[in-house]
Amino acid sequence: MQTLRVENLSKTYGEKTLFENLNFLINEHDRIGLIGTNGSGKTSLLNVLTEQDSADSGKLIAPNNYRISYLKQIPELDENATALEAIFDGAAPIFKTIRSYEEALTFYGLNPNDVKAQQRYDNAEAAMNREDAWSAESDVKTILSQLHLEQLDVAVKTLSGGQKKRVGLAQVLIQAPDLLILDEPTNHLDFDSINWLQDYLVNYKGALLVVTHDRYFLDQIATQILELSFGSLYPYQGNYQSYVEQKAQRVQKEADFEHKQQQLYKKELAWMRTGAKARTTKQQARINSFNTLEENLKSTKDEGAVDISLGQQRLGKKVIQLKNASLTIANHVIMQKFDMLIQAGDRIGITGANGAGKSSFLNALTGNIALDNGILEIGETVRIAYYTQQTEKIPEDKRMISYLNEIAQSVTDRYGQQVSTTQLLEQFLFPRFMHGTLIRKLSGGEKRRLYLLKLLMSAPNVLILDEPTNDLDIATLTVLEDYVSNFNGTVITVSHDRYFLDKVANDLLIFQGNGRIERFTGAFTDYLSKNQNFEKHQKEKIKQSVSPSEKNPKNEKSKLTYAEKIEFEKIENLIDTLENEKDVLSEQMASTDGTNYNKLAELQKQIDEHDRLIDDKMSRWEYLSQFEQ
């Protein structure tokens, strides 16, 4: 069994201890979710595990041939390489063979009469046969198609951030390492890609360690949760739901223990204050015990019970109204003759495929982008806090407490009580010892959390959020969700996070592209269950949103490339081979002793894997067969 052992691992950053004396194992089939607040040290731990950074002390113990692949939040790719070259960079030898085959195939397709091109292709095909790489090549095709990576010959530097993330994800998936480490893998993925990735990771043969804010995703794939909190690692068995249950029990036990400690402390304090009259050397042990108890209580660290109950300005019934509104940006229609009345107390969730114009819609609502036609009316009492995807410029050399004090040294909560900035920082998961920290020492996620707190301090009555889950950790999202549930104003949020949308929205706007906006009342998961082909339809409609003058018939796919023709010729034989292998496995299963559960389980696992491969190949065959051969 391939196992990574972590022993006594410690790491500090400046004066901050990120983690101390961590001990844990990652076994071959583990599915581990790593969670913790922004700045708790999750990324630092991943960097140490992948030896991109060194620990202050401790060691990693693994077999000599142990391979780890690591997807960072922002993948590190060769900007001058093509997407295909980046995807195969650092892959195992079999995938290098596949890369050579793909390149030879493409070159031969462009130069079918070139003898050298023919020879190059023949050599590459022989290598594929020699290494039996066809199934692996088929897996690569599946990964690329499910992540919607189609233009592989373009330079990485020309790709958007979302496209680079998908290239980075494809890169680590095809490497098939012993340990796959993924940092926020669902960022920039569409819902169908997320669903496919869930299934892929559940069936992954190696070990998995993932950091993600997507709680539904974590619930589906994780069988173990590791929580990094104040330098310590707390293990929980099960998925995210199990973690929440167990964490609640742990926090309650700690609270009960702390209450008992405090009661004992009070008794000991009373005893210490009686003076030295009755004390002898026999009581020295009790004095030492008191000192230890006092230190333990001072050093107690807790993430805290969150109760964000900030005050807000009075909000009239009419908040924002669009009348006959139209907006087109760069030939993409965002909305067309759209009418909508947003009222006090509304909870509106906005979603749809990337590029449908959701952020542009928010900018139109806030008046940051002018409508082409129609009317935008904003109520007189409206006070908007707009959490954009880009954080405002924060003075790096200011301390956290000073930055917030520029807004106000205290704010009024909804009960009329004054709440200091120190209390607000603690409620927003910034412990007291951090309040004097220079902003430049904060992590990116901590800066986003501080920015959100500053917005909420302005006492808004309309809260507009643009993809908050891309930057905020689970603990902060839970705080935000709690705030929204107690917020008396209006909330409008753009998100691809199913869990977050379910918790904060009960009315949905589904952007379908080309100015079409569908309305739905209810939870987002209810919408998804009623619209199984949601994301497929989104992509088709967004493609249609390009204006006729922008379309180029020459770029519309009508027939297979030469490379795809060769693939199509081979795919039926590959399906036949997989089905024959499955039949053999089924016969073996039928002849196996019914009490040999391990053997039966292994055979069933192989049959399930063959079913998955057959389904993937059939989908690919159906796609290729629709074009002119």
N, C-alpha and C positions, 0 to 999 in steps of 0.2 A: 504493500500500500504506500502510495506517495503522500508524504506528510511533511508539512512545514511546522517546525516547533519554534516558538518565540519564548525566550527566557530572559526575565529581568530587564526588559527594554525600558530605557528612560531617555527623555529628550526635553531640553529647555530651549526657550527662545527669549533671549534677553533675560529679564527677571521673571518671566512666566514659565512655570513648569507645565508643559503640554501633556506629558504622561510620565508615569514613574513606576518602575518595577512591574511592567506588564508581563503576564505569563498566559499563554494560550496555545492551542493546537488548531491547525487547519488540515482536516483529513480529506481524503480523495474525493468524496462525494458531498462535502459540506456545501450548504447554500446559506451564506452568512450575510445579514444586513448590518452595516455599521452605521450607527446614528449618533448624533450629538449636536449641540448648538454650534452655530458658526463661530470659529475661533477656538473650539475645544481641542483641536489638534488632529482632526480626522485626516486631512490632506497630508500633514506631516507624518502621520503614522503610515499612510500608504506609500509615501516617498521613501521611508526607511525600509519598509517591507520589500520594495522593489529595488533597493540599494541605489536610488537616485539621490539619497541623502544619508548621512551616517547618524547613528544614535550616539548619545553621550556615553551610554553603557548598555550592557546586555548583548545578546547574540541571537542570530537566526541559524537554525539547524535544519538542513534539507539534503536530500540525495544529490549527488554530483550532477545528475542529468535533469534536475528539477527546473522546469521552465515556467516563468511568470510573464503574462502580458498585461499591460496597464493602460487603460483609457483614462486620460486626464480630462478634467472639465473642459479645458481648452487644449485639444490635441496638438502635439508638437510634430508638425509635418514639414517635409522639405518643400518650401514654397515654389521652387523651380521645377519640381517633379510633376508628372501628370498624375491624375487621380489614381489611375491603374498602378503606376509605379509606387505611389505612396501606400496603396492598399497592400501590395505584396512585399513591402519593405520589412525586412527582419523576419519573414515567415520561415517555417520549417522547409527542409529541402524539397519535399513533395510539392509544396505550393510554388516554389521557385520553378519547378518543372512545368507547372500549370501556367505560370506567368510567361515562361518562354514559349509555350505552346500558343497561348493567346496572342502574343506579339507576332509570332511566326504566321499564325492564321490570318491576322489582320493584314500583315505585309503581303502575304500571298494573295489575299482577296483584292488588294490594290494593284498587284502586279502579277496577274495569272499567267502571263507568257514569259516571265523571267525565270530562267533555269535555276539561278541561285535561290530565288524565292521558293521554288518548288523543292529544292534540296533541303533548304532550311525547315520548311514545313514537314517534310518526310522525316527528318531527324527528330524534330520536336514530337511528332506523332509516335515514333518508335520509342522515345523516352517515356511518353505517357503509357504506352502498352507495357513497357518493361517494368515500370514502377506501379502499375495498376492504379493509375491516378484518375481514372474517369469518374469514379464515384465522388472523389474529393473535388474534382472540377465541377461536378454537378452541384455539390454543396456550395461552392463559391458562387455559382450562377444564382442559386436560391438566395443567398445572403445579399448579393448585390441587388437583385430584383425586389426583395422584400424591404430593403432600405431605400428603394427608389433611386438607386445610383445607376444612371443610364449613360451620361456623358463622361466616359472614362479617359478620353484623350485630351481633356482640357487641363491647363496648369492649375495647381493647387491655389496659387496666389489669386486666381480669378474667381474662386468659389466664395460663397457667403459663409458666415459663421456656422449656420445650420448645416450646410453641405459639408463643411470641413468636419463637423462633429460626426456625420454619418460615414464619411471616409475613414475617420479614426476608429469608429465602431466596427466597420467592416474589416479593418486591418487587424484588430485584436481577435475578432471572432474566427477568422480563417486560420489564425496561428494555432488554434486548438491547444493551448498550453495546459500544464498541470493545474495552474491556478490562474483564473481570469479575474482581474480586478477592474471594476468599472466605477467611475466617479460621475454621477448624474447622467447615466446613459440615455434616459428618456427625454432629456432636453432637446428640443427642435425636432422630435419625432412625431409623426402623425399617429392617430389612434390605431390604424391597422398595423403600422410598424411596431407600435408598443405591444399590441396583442401577439404579433408574431414573435417578438423578442421574448416575451414572457414564456411562450411555449418552448422556444429554442433553449432558453436557460434552464427550464425545468428538466429538460432531457439532456442537458450538457453532461458529458462524461467526466470532466474534471471537477475541481473545486471552484467555488464562486465566492467573491467578496465584493459587495456592492454598496455604494453610498448613493442614496436617492431620497428625494423629497416626496416621490410619488407613492403614497401609502397603499393604494390599491395594487400597484406593481409589486411593492415589497410584500404585501399580504399573499400574493400569488406565488412568489418564487422562494421566499426565505423559509428555512427550517430552523434558523437560529438567529438571534439578534445580539449584537455586542453594542453596548451603550458606553461611549466615552464621555465621562463627566468628571470635571475637576481633577484630571490626571489619572483617574482610576477607570478600570474597564469592568462593566457589569454584564455578565452573560445571562441570556434568557433563552429557553428552549421554545421553539415554535415560530409562528409567523408574526406579523405586526400586531394582529388582534390579540394574540397570546401575550405579546410583550406588554401591551397596554394594560391587560389584566394583572400580569405579574408585577409590573412597575407600580401600579396603584397599591398592591399589597405591600411591596417593599417600602414605599414612601410612608404608608400608614404605620408599619412596624417601626420605622425610624422615628416617626413622630411620637409614637407611644414610648419608645425608648428614651427619646430626648425629654419628654415630659417627666418621666421617672427620674432622669438624671437631674433635671432642674429642681424637682422636689427634694432630691437628696442633697443637692447643692445648697438649697436654702437651709436645710437642717445643719449641714456642715458649717455653713457661714455663721449661723447662730451660735454654734459651739465654739468656733474660732473667736467670736467676739466676747465670749465670757471672760476672757483674760487668761493670764498664765497661772492663776492661783492653783487650779486643780490639775495642771498639766505636769507630767513627769516624762522621763525618757520613754516610758511605756506607750505614751500617746504619740510619739514621733512618727510611727507608721501611719497613724490616722491623719496627721498633718501632711505627710507626703501624699497620701491618698487624696486629700482635699486639693492640694496643688495640682495634681494630675487631672482631677475632675474639672477644675477651673480651666485648665489649658484645653481640655477636650471640648468643653462647651464653647470656648472662644474660637476654636478652629472648626467648629461644625459648619459644613457647607451644604447648602440646600438650593436647588433650582427655584424653590419658592412657589407658593400658591399665587396664581395670577388673577388679579381682579382689576382690569383696566376699565375704569368707569369715569372717563373724562367728560367734562361738561361740553355742551355744544350750543350753537346759536339756534334761536327759534327758526323753524322751517315752515313756510307756507305750504298750502296744498299743492300748488303748481310749482314744479321744480324746473324741468327743462321740456320744451316742446319743439318738435320739428314739424314743419308744415310744407308739404310738397317739395321736400329737400332732395337736391341732386348734387352729386360730387363725383368727378372723374380725375384721377391722378395718373399721369404717364400712360394715357390711353386705357387705363383699367377703371371700369365703372365700379365705384364703391357703393353708391346708393342712387336710386332713381325714383323721383316723385314719391319719396318716403315720408310717411306721417307717423308720429309717435308722441305720446304724452307720458312723461315720466313724473310720477307723483311722489309725495312724501312717504317714506317707508318702503318703497319698492326695492326688491332685491333682484337685480338683473345680471345674468351671466351671459357672456358673449364668447362664442367659439366658432370654429370653422378651420379649414385647411390653411396652411401658411400661404400668404400672398393674397388672401381674400379681402384685405382692407380693414381689419379689426382695429388696429392702432390708429389708422387714419380716421375711422369713425369716432374714436374717443377724442382725437384732436379737433374734430369738427364740433363735437358736443361742448368742448371747453372753449371754443372760439379761436383756437390756435391755428386752424385752417379755415379759410372762408369757403362757404358753399358756392357752387357755381350758380345754383338757382334755389329758390325757396326761402324759408324764414326759419331762423333759430331764435327762440325766445327763452331767456333764463330768468327765473323768478327773482324778485327784488331781495328776498331774504336768503338767497342761496350763497353758501360759503363753501367752495370746493377745495378739497385736498386731492391732488392728482399725483399718484405714485406711478411715475413713468418708468420705462425700461432702462433709461439712462439716469443715473444719479446726478443731481446737481453737483457742481464743483464744491468740495468740502475743504476748508482750510486745514491742511495736513499737520501744521504745527500747533494747532489749538488742542486743548485738552477736552475730553468728552463733555465734562460738566460745564466748561466755559462755552462750548458750542451751543448747548441747549439753553444756557442762561441768557444768551443773546435774544432768544425768543421770549422767555419769561423765567424768573427764578422759581415760580410756582404757578400752578394752574388750578382751576376750580373743577371738582368732579361733579357728577350729576346730582350728588346729594348736598352740594353747596359747601363741601369741605375743601380746604386748601391742600394740594398735593405738591410736594417739593420735587424739583428735578431729580434729586437723589432717590426719592421713592419711585419716581417714574422709571429711572434707569434700572432699579432693582426689579420692578414689575416686568420690565422688558428683557429680563434675563441677563442683565449686566450686574454682576456682584459688586458690592461696595468697593472692594479693593481695586477695581478697574476704573473707577470714575475719574481719576486723575491721569489716566493714560492718554498719551498723545495719539491723535487720530491716525497718524501715519503708521502706528504700530498695530492697528487693527487689521483683521483679515478683510477681504472683500465682502464677505457675507455680513460681518459685524458692521461695516460701514453702511451697508444697505439697511440693516436693522436700525441703526442710529438715525438714518435719513427718514425712515418710516415713522419713528417716534417723534421726530421734529414736526412732521406733517400733522400727526394726530394732536400735538400740543397746540396747534392753531385753532382748536375747537371747531372743526368743520361740521357741517350738517349734510354734506354730500361727499361721499368717498368714492373716488374713481381709481381703480387698480389695473395696471397693465402688466400682465404676466408676473405677478408677485412670486409665484412658486419657483421661478427659474433661479432665484437668488437667495431665498430664505429657507432656513432649515426647518425640519418638522416641528421642533419645539416652538419656534417663532410663529410658524403658520398656525399652530394651535392657539397661541396667544391672540393672533390676529382674528382667527375664527371666533374666539370667545368675545373679543371686542365687537365684532360685527353682530353677533347674536344679541348683544345688549345695546347696540347702537340704534338710536331712535330716528336717525336720518335715512337717507337713500344711499344704496350701494350699487355701483356698476363695476363689474370686473371682467376683464378679458383673461381667459386661462385655457390651457389644455389639460389641466390637472383635474381628473374626474372626481377625486375625493374632495378637493377644495370646492369645486363647483357644486357638488351635492350638498355641501355644508353651508354655503353662503348665498346660493341663488335658488329661487323658485320660479322665475320666469327667464326664458332663454331666447337669445337671438342667434340663429345659426346662419353664418355668412356662407352663402353657396357660390359666390362669384358672380360677375356680370350684373351687379346691382340687386341680385335676388337675396332677400333676407327672410328666412323662415322664423316664425314665432312658435314657441312651445311653452306650455305651462306644466311645470313639474320638475322632478329631479333629472339631472343630465343622464344618469345611468338608465333611467326609464326611457329617455329619448333614444339612447344607443340601442337598447333592447328592441325597440320598435323600428329601428332603422339600421339593420344589419350591414347594409352596403353604404353607410353614411360617408366614410372617407373616400371610397371609390367614386361616389357621385360628386363629392367635393372637388376632386382633382379634375374630373371631366368638365365640370362647370367652370372652373377657373381657367382651364385651357380655352374655353369658349369665350372668356371675358376679353381676350385680345381683340382689338378692333379689326375690321376687315382689311383696312389699309396696312395693318401691321403683319397680317398673315402672309406667309410665303409658301405657295403650293409646292415648291421644290423641296421644302423641308418636311412636308407631310409624309409619313412613312407609308408606303404602299406595297413594298416587297422586301424580301429578306436580303440582308447583306450576304456576301459570299461566306463569311464566317458562320453566320446563322444557318445558311443552307447546309453546311457540313455538320453543324450541331444537330439540325433537324434530322439529317440522314442517320445519325448515330443514336438518337434518343429512344427510338422504338426498341432497338436491340437492348439498350440499357434497361428499359422498363421490363422487357422479357426476362433479362438476367435477374433482376431484382425479384420478380414474381417467382421464378424458378427457385431461387435461394430461399424465399419465404416458404415455398411448398416443402422444401427439404427440412427446414426448421420445424414446420408444423408436424411433419412425420416423426421427427425426433421427439417432439413434445408428446405425441400420442403414444410413443413406445416407451416413454420414461416412467419409471415407478412413481405412482401417485404420492408416495410418502417422501420422495426426494424433492423437498420444497425449494432448496437452493437452486437445483438444476432447472426445475420448472420455471422459477422466477427469472433466471438468466435467459432461458429460451424465449419466454414471453417478452422480455425486454428487447431481444434481438428482432422478434417479429414486429413489435411496435415501431422499432426504428426503421425496418423495411417498409412498413405501411406509410410512415412519414415520408420516406424517400420516394416511394411510388407516387404518393399524392403530389409531391413537389414536381416530379418529372412530368406527370400528367398535366399539371397546370402549365408547365413550360411548353409542353407539346401543343396544348390548346392555344396558347398565345402565338406560337410560331406558325401554326397551321392556318391562321386567319389571313396571312399575307400571301402575296403571289410568290410562287416557288421559283 
